[in-house]
């Protein structure tokens, strides 16, 4: 180590600065090709020769040889059965430096990884992680669709892995501030999916504060409705109604018809639990009027709850009519499981 380096190291004010200086020193003695490949290799969570070739197309012919050389570097380690990775502290320092000095190059590397993992179809989570960096609008849409699918299908391990991956981007401030609230909100959703009510409430409370900080009324409405759902699950119905009422006003402000409909249905559910059947039916029909033209699944779901309310009220013909409508819509959109649920409800009535 030369005197200049030691002075810089002594003047470093954070551990991250020191980590980068040590990484820079290690990289400085490498050949230009190996150094360029090592920097690129920090962008994915792991790499092999094929990933390296995708990251640096100009060095694709040398990817196998450079991969072998990388394996002998002190900051490279094995990564399960997938290849190797840059040691986490070094990777964090390299990524911070690359983001601050050449954000466009960083995004270009990420876009190449989006293309690579998309073509290979080997790891959806890694693809979405890089998509959020390369093009946040497109990447966040992919995240929303995939986390919703994982949640609905009870794939908790994958959902938590995806959330942990994008949380890394939040902490590094490589995505907009509003996305931090989305991530916390979805942690809450996963907890509630598995009936972990208190953990869900804690996450939702944090998400609500974050949405308030960035002025996202739709996010606030969604979170208030989610809090209401947990409170209803805990039989704290009056508290649930308070959250639903506030969410309803926010949905009306932003013009979110589906959110408003879902909240009206939730208010109807509270009335149903309280055996207030006319009031439940009133809210369900208000919800139905909103969703009939925009969302077939939600329409079928509301018809199912209308059937349930009529059944509890003792009006068998109306209940059977509602369940039949719900089952028909479900079959039209190929939701056979839900159609069968409606038919089982009719069998109980008959």
N, C-alpha and C positions, 0 to 999 in steps of 0.2 A: 504494500500500500504506500502510495506517495504522500507527501506532506499535504498537498492540496486536497486530496480525498479525505484525509483525517480531519482537516479543518472543516470541510463541508459536513462530515459526519457529526462532528462536535456541535455544529451550528444548527443541525436538524432539530426542529421543535416537537415533532411528533414521531411515534413509532412507525407510522406509514411512510414518512419521509426517509427514515433510516432504512426501512425495508427496500424502498426504491433505490436508494444509493447503493446498497449491497447488491441488488439485482442488476443495476446498471454496471457495476464493477464486474460481475460475472459475465454479463453479456458483451462487455467491451473486448474481451479476449477471444471471442468467437469469430469465425469467418463471416463475411457479410451475409452469405446465404443462410448459414445456421442461425445467425442472430435474427434475421428477418423471420425465419420460420419459428424460432422460439417465442418471439413477440406475438405472432399470430396464434400460436398454440395456446396462449393464455386466454383467448377469447372463449372457446368452448370449455365445458366442465371436464372433458377428457378428449383424447385424440388418438388416432392411429394413422397409418400411412395414407389411407383414403381421405380422411378428414383433412390432413395436412395438404394433400393435393388440391382439395376443394378450396381451402383457405388461400393458397398461394398458387394460382394457375400457372404463373410464369416459372415456378419451380416444381411443377408436377412431375417432370421426368426424374427429378432428384429426390422425390418424396420418400421413397423407400430407404435410400441411403441416409437422408437427413433424419428420418425417424429413428434409425439405429443410433445415430450420433446423439440425438436428444436424450435417449435412454441413459446415457452415461453422465449426463449433467447432474450436479448435486441437488438442483431444485426440481428435478423430475422424479416422479414415483409411479408405481403401478396403480392402475385404476380397475379394481375388480377384474372382470373378464373382458373388459372393453378396450384395453390398451393402456395408456399412461395419461398422467395429468401433471400440470405445473403445481408444485406445492402451494397450498392455499394462501399462505402469507405472501409469497412471491407473486402469485397470480393476482391477488388483490392490489398489490403495489403496481404491478405492470398495467393492469386495467385502468387504474386511476390515472396513471401517467398518460396512457394512450388516449383516454377520454378527454383529458385536459389539453393535450397538445395536438391531437388530430382526430376530432370527433367523427369527421366524415369517413376516415379510414376505418375507424372502429365500426361504424354502421355498415360499411361495405363488407367487412369481414362477417358481420352478423347476417347480412343478406345472403352471402354465399352459403352460410350454414343453414339458413332457412331453406334455400334451394336444395342443399345436399340432403338434409333430413327429410324434406318433403318428397324428394325423388326416391330415396331409400326406404321411406316409411318405417324407419327403425325406432324412432323415439319422438313421439308427439310432444312431450313435455319440453324437450330440448329445442324443438322447432319453435314452439310458442315463445319460449324464453328469448330466443334470438329475434323472433318477429317483433316483439315488443320494443326491442332496441332499434331495429332497422327501420320500422315504420310503425310508430306507436298506435295510430288510429286502426290500422289493419290488424296489428298484433293484439291489441286489447279486445277487438271483436272476436278474434280466434280464441283468446283466453276465456271470454264470457261464454261462448258457445260450448267450449270443451269442459269448463268447470261445472257448468249447468248439467251437462250430460253425465259427468262423473258423479255429481251429487244425486241426480235422479236414479242412477243405477247402483247406488250404495258402494261405489268404488273408492272407499275412503283413503286407502294407501296412496293411490295415484293422485287423488285430489290434494292430499296434504303435501305430496312431493311437488306438484305443480305450484302450490301456494308458497312453499319454501323457496322454490326457484325464483319466482317473481318477487318475493320479499327481498331477495338479494338486490334486485334492481331498485326497489324502493329505498333501501338503506344507502345505496350508492348514489341516489338521486339521478338516475338515468331515465326516469319516467316522470310524468307530471305528478304534482302533489296529490291530486284527486285520486290517483290510482292507489295510493296508500290506504285510503278509506275502503276502496273496493276489495282489496286483499283482506283487510280485517273483517269486513262484512261477510266474505265467503268463508273465512275461518269460522265465524258464527254459524253460518248455514250448515257447515259440515258437523259441527258439534250438535246442533239441534236435530239434524237428520238421524243422529244416533242417541237422541233423547238425553243429551247432556245439557240440561236446561240452564243451570247456573253458569257454566262455561260459555254457552251461547249468549246469555244476557251480558256477560262481561265484555265479550267481543263486540256485540251490537252497540253497547254504550260507548265504547271507544270509537267505533266507526261513525256513530252519530256526531260525536264531537269533531271528528276529522271532516265530515261533510259540512258541518256548520262553519268550520274555519275557511273552507274554500267556496262556500256559498252555493253548494249543490243541493237544490231543493228536491230534485228527483231522488237523489241518493238518500236524503233525509227521510223522504216519504217511504221509500222501500224499507229503510231500517226501522222506522217507527212501526210499520206494518209487521215486520218480522218480530220486533219486541212484543207487539200485541199477540202474535201467534204463540210465543213462548209463555206469556202471562196467561193466555187462555188455556194452554196445556197444563199450567200449574193451578188451574181453577181460580185464578185471580181475575175474574171476569170484568169487574168494574174498571180495574186498572187497564185491562186490555182494551176496553171500549174507549177509554181516554186516548190511548195511543192511536187507535183506528180513526177516531174523529179528527185528530190532528193530521194524520196521514192523508185522510180524505180531502181536507182543505188544500194541502200541498199538491196532491194529484190534480185537483181542479185548477190550481194556479198554473201548473205547467202543461195542462192539457193531456195528461196520460190516462187515456180511457181504460186500458187494460189494468193498470194499477188501481184505478178507482173501482173498477168492477171486482177485482180480487178483494179489495177492502170491504166493499158492500157485502160480498159473499161471507167474509170473515165475521162481519157484524151479524149477518143472518145466522151464522153458526152459533154465536153467543146466545142469540134469541132462542134458537132451537134447543140448546143445552138448558136454557131456563124454562123450557116448555111454553114459550111464547110463540105459538105456531103461526098465527096470522102475521105477526111482526117479522118472523123469519121469512115467510113467503114473500112479504113485501120487499125485503132487501134482496132476496134471491131474484125476484123479477126485475128489480132495478138493475141488478148486475147483468141479467140476461139481455136486457135491452141494449146494454153497452157492448157486449161481446159477440152478439149474434153476427154482426157484419165484419168482425175483425179476427176472430180466433176460434176455430172449430173445436179444438180441445177444451178450451175454457167454456164454450157453449155447452158441450156435453157434460162437463163437470157440474155446471150450474143446474142443468136439468136433473142430474143425479141428486143434488141436494134438494131441489124442489120435490122430487119423488120421495125423498127421505122425510121431508117435513109433512107432506100429505099422508104418508104412511103412519107417522107418529100421531097425526091428528085423527087418524081413523078413516080417511077418505080414500078407500081402496081404488076406485076407478081412476081418480086423478093421479094417484101414485103410480099405478100401472102405466098410464098414458105418458107420464114424465119419464119413467124408467125406459119405456119403449123408445121414446124420442132419443134419449141419451145413448141407448145401445145402437140405434141406427146410425147416429153420427159417428160413434166410435168405430163401427165397421167400415164406414165410408173413408175414414182416415187410417184404417188398418191398425186400430188399437183393440185387438181381440180380447186381451186380458180385462180391459175396462168394460167391454161389451158383456163379457161373461159375468162380471161383478154386478152389472145392472140386471141381468137375467136371474142371478141368484137372489137378488133383492125382490124381484117379482115372484119367484117361487115361494119365498117366505110369506108374502102377502096372500098368495093363493092357497 
